[in-house]
Amino acid sequence: MEKDFLEHGLNFNRRRFLSKLSLGLGSVALGSLLIPDLFTGGMDESSLPPGIPDFAPKAKRVIYLFQNGAPSQLESFDYKPKLREMMGQELPASIRAGQRLTGMTANQASFPLVGSYYDFKQYGDSRAWVSDLFPYTAKVVDDICIIKSMHTEAINHDPALTFFQTGAQQGNRPSMGAWLSYGLGSENKNLPAFTVLLSRGKGNGQGVYSKLWTNGFLDSTHQGVQFSSGEDPVLYLKDPEGLNRFERRKMLDKLSELNAISSQEFGDPEISAKVQQYEMAYRMQTAVPEVTDLSKEPDDIIKLYGPDCLVPGTFAANCLLARKLSENGVRFVQLYHQGWDQHGNLPSEMAGQAKDVDQASAALITDLKQRGLLDETLVIWGGEFGRTNYSQGKMTKDNYGRDHHPRCFSIWMAGGGVKPGIVYGESDEFGYNVISNPVHVHDFQATVLHQLGLNHEKLTFKHLGRRYRLTDVAGKVVKDILI
C-alpha cells in the first residue's frame, strides 16, 4: 500500500511537472514574439521595452501632421453658408454669450460676421463638405474621419500648442510622443521611438520649441529626436574627423564602464539613460542615412507627393520622410508646419498654406494605404484651436482676418482603427459653438493612446509625490469614431 501511495505521488508530481513545463514553454514563445532579441545573447536589461500594450492595439504607430498656428475651420472643413448670408452683420450676443476673447479683438467696437471667400462642395460616399482650398484631401475624404467638434480652454498659441502636445498648458510635461516611447518602446532598436520634423509655409508663423517634444520628467531616452533639412539630418551624429567606427566602439565601451561605476555610486537613472542615448546614436549612424535617403523613391511616388518632396525641409519632403520613418518602426513621427496664423489677409495667405500641405497630406494617406500600412498607422491633421466667425479688424469680401477661437474647430484622423469616411460632431450654424458630440483635447489624447493599446488612466509616472498622466485627470475615449 505504501508503494502504491509513493507511485501515486510520483505520477502526480510528473503530471504537475509536465503541466508547468508546457506553460513555461508557452511563456517563452510569447516572450520571443514580444521581444525578438530576448534569446540572441546580445541584449541586456536596459534594452528591454518599457512595456507592452494593455490590450490589443489597432495602431502601431502615429504620424501627426500638426498645422501650427491654427488653420481656419471655416475655410477648410466646416461649411457655414449662414455666414455668407449675414456677411457684415453683427454676431448675435446670444451666440457669443460673453465668452472669453483675446486681447486682439476684446476691444473691437463690432464683430462683423464673415463667410468663407472659398466655396465648398460635397465629396465621396460620405458627402462631406470640403473647401476648394483642399482638392487633394477631397479625393481621399472617404479614407478620413473629420471631427468638427474639437474644443479647448487655451486661447493663445503657446499654451494651446503645449496643451495638445503635453496635456498641460504649462511646460515641463512629457509630450505625447515621449509618453508613447515610455509606454511602448521602439519597434526598431536602430532608430528612436519619437522623431520630429519641422517645415514652414509662407504665412504668418508661430514658433515651435523643444519643450513640445520634451521628455519632461521621464527619462531623457524618451525625448523626441529632431531631424533637420540640412546635410546632416541629425546633428552631431557623425564621428569627428580622424575617428573611425572601431575607435568609436572602443570609446563607447570604455565610457559605459565608467558610467556604470558612477551609476552604482550615485544611483542616478539619468546616467544609464545617457549610456543608452550614446548607444542609440552609434546605431543611428548606419540607419539614419539610409532611411532619410529619398533619391531611391520611384517616379510614381514623387508624382504622388508633388515635386516639393525632393526639396529638403518642405512639408511634402517631411511627409514622405514620415512614411519612411514609420514603416521602419518609428513609433511617433511629429511634423510641425508653421504659418497658419491668419489674423489678416486670410484669403491669400491661407491659399498658400493649403497649397503647401494639401497634396502631400492626401498623398501620405494614399501611399500608406497602397503599402498596406494605413490600417496600423494613425494619421492626424489639425492645429491648436480654430478661428472666429467674425473678422478681426476691417473687412471686405475679398480680404479679412480671423482671431483665435478655442470653442469649436476641426481636425481629421485616418487609419489606425478610426472609422473612415465619417464626419463626427457638429457646430452651430454660425460655426461658433459645439452643438453635438463635443471632443475635448484630453478626449482626443485618450483616444490616440487607446488605439495604440494603452489605457490613458493607467499610463502614469510618479513625480514629486504625484502620479501624472497625459490626460491629467480628465479624458474619455471617443468610441463612436472607432472601428
Sequence and secondary structure as in RCSB ss.txt:
>XXXX:A:sequence
MEKDFLEHGLNFNRRRFLSKLSLGLGSVALGSLLIPDLFTGGMDESSLPPGIPDFAPKAKRVIYLFQNGAPSQLE
SFDYKPKLREMMGQELPASIRAGQRLTGMTANQASFPLVGSYYDFKQYGDSRAWVSDLFPYTAKVVDDICIIKSM
HTEAINHDPALTFFQTGAQQGNRPSMGAWLSYGLGSENKNLPAFTVLLSRGKGNGQGVYSKLWTNGFLDSTHQGV
QFSSGEDPVLYLKDPEGLNRFERRKMLDKLSELNAISSQEFGDPEISAKVQQYEMAYRMQTAVPEVTDLSKEPDD
IIKLYGPDCLVPGTFAANCLLARKLSENGVRFVQLYHQGWDQHGNLPSEMAGQAKDVDQASAALITDLKQRGLLD
ETLVIWGGEFGRTNYSQGKMTKDNYGRDHHPRCFSIWMAGGGVKPGIVYGESDEFGYNVISNPVHVHDFQATVLH
QLGLNHEKLTFKHLGRRYRLTDVAGKVVKDILI
>XXXX:A:secstr
 HHHHHHHHHHHHHHHHHHHHHHHHHHHHHHHHHSTTTTSS   GGGS S   SS  S SEEEEEEEET   GGG
TT   HHHHHTTTSB  HHHHTT    TTTTT S  BB   SS EEEETTTTEEEETT HHHHHTGGGEEEEEEE
E S  SHHHHHHHHHHSSSSSSS  HHHHHHHHH  S TTS SEEEEEEE SS      GGGG  TTS GGGS E
EE SSSSSSTT S  TT  HHHHHHHHHHHHHHHHHHHHHH  HHHHHHHHHHHHHHHHHHHHHHHT  TTS HH
HHHHH GGGGSTTSHHHHHHHHHHHHHTT SEEEEEEE    SS HHHHHHHHHHHHHHHHHHHHHHHHHTT GG
GEEEEEE SSEEEEEESSS  SS   EEEE SSEEEEEESTTB SSEEE EE TTSSSEEES EEHHHHHHHHHH
HTT  TTT EEEETTEEEETTTT     GGGB 
